Amino acid sequence: MTTLIEQLAAAKGIASEYVDAWGHPAQVSEESKAAMLGAMGYRVDDEAALTEQLEQEHRQHWLRALDPVMVVRSGEPITLEVRLPIEFVNDALSWQLKLEQGGLLSGQLTPIDGELVGVAEFEEMECQAYRVALAVQPELGYHDLILLEEGNDEPLASMRLIVAPKACYKQPPIANGRKVWGPSVQLYCLRSRHNWGIGDFSDLGQLVEKMAAWGAHFVGLNPIHALYPANPESASPYSPSSRRWLNVAYIDVEAVPEFLANARLKAEVANPAFQQHLSELRAKGNVDYTGVIETKLGMLRQVFDQASLSAERQAAFDAFVAAGGDSLQQQAAFDALQAHFYAKGENAWGWPVWPEPFRDYHNPEVAAWMAEHRQDVNFYLYLQFLADEQLARADARAKAAGMVMGIYRDLAVGVS
């Protein structure tokens, strides 16, 4: 059993050793390997069952003509391993590569023309594996490859072909050896005389210009992903609700065009009592997330409800929402629903504790709720639009100031 677990762990890419935090070599115990394999669905507590699982997996591998997925680096040759019963290896097969960008490449291959790299025998048949090169170099992307037999419209096999860059993107001056420096900052820590108790995108724009003047070529940011506007104290940048969308707490209310066009709300913000409240938020040693979010969202909701978007602004907003697609609608629906359940006095920290019909975005009850509360959902779409617009403006200021890199963003490892 020990040997079986060791072999399976190696086959599944589980490391046997590593260097620990103190720089010492360390071994991965068999118990740890067994626990990981168990979590992957293997019967590590039953040798006979595990042996049967492995035999079944081996058989499925050989009965699948192509691997489910293959990753190649840009510019590398594309070499497939094609596995077929021996009576089919002389047949000419057609292949089609549907590109992520929309094009279609096609050609033919005969497995036996390639290099024989493996043989497997089962009771009723023999299979052979051949390594076959495709004379094609697709661009970066997630592409779909299918193999077809002559006279059969049903694919013999399919594969996701991922073409990835050889390395992270480097700006040409850096790729050519230029050394650059810059600060790494937590955006929420920036202080200014005009923000509302948390660093915002306008502060960021000011920071990049000041740093560029001192010779810096980048400003690094902590994750600025979407959090939970209805649950402000859930504020860790590393536990976001989404890594695609932005933290709306960083919006500078006083830079929003619809706010600037609203004389009544501008007067409300200029009122001494409101200014005193903002001074108190700014003066705190730690960010008062609840105070900041409630103040910003309270004002932004009035801005949104009273806004009359110009044709140009409406077109920009509509284009942003269309480009965001289903992902953006889900984010806005989540934020609106969470606010709705909290307002009813419920513990609504996340969808697992919401009423059952609302736990899946695709349920008809969610669609009905969104239709009934369209203004609430649109408000959160609008907040993402503003955040995206203001971050883009800060980045443009960095580029205009001559920064080689500009703003770079930390990415949280996962979502909460």
Buried (B, 14 or more C-beta within 10 A) or exposed (E): EEEBBBEBBEEEEBEEEEEEEEEEEEEBEBEEBBEBBEEEEBBBEEEEEBEEBBEEEEEEEBBEBBBEEBEBEEEEEBEBBBBBBEEBBEBEBBBBBBBBEEEEBEEEBBBBEBEEEEEBEEEEEEBBBBBBEBEBEBEEEEBBBBBBBEEEEEBBBBBBBBBEEEEEEEBEEBEEEEEBEBEEBBBBEBEBEEBBBBBBBBBBBBBBBEBBEEEBBBBEBBBBBBBBBBBBEBBEBBBBBBBBBBBBBBBBBBBBBBBEBBEEBEEEBEEEEBEEBBEEBBEEEEBBBEBBBEBBBEBBBBBBEEBEBEEEBEEBBEEBBEEBEEEBBBBBBBBBBBBBBBEEEEEBBBBEEBEEEBBEBEEEEBEEBBEEBEEBBBBBBBBBBBBBBBBEBBBBBBBEBEBBBBBEBBEBEEEB
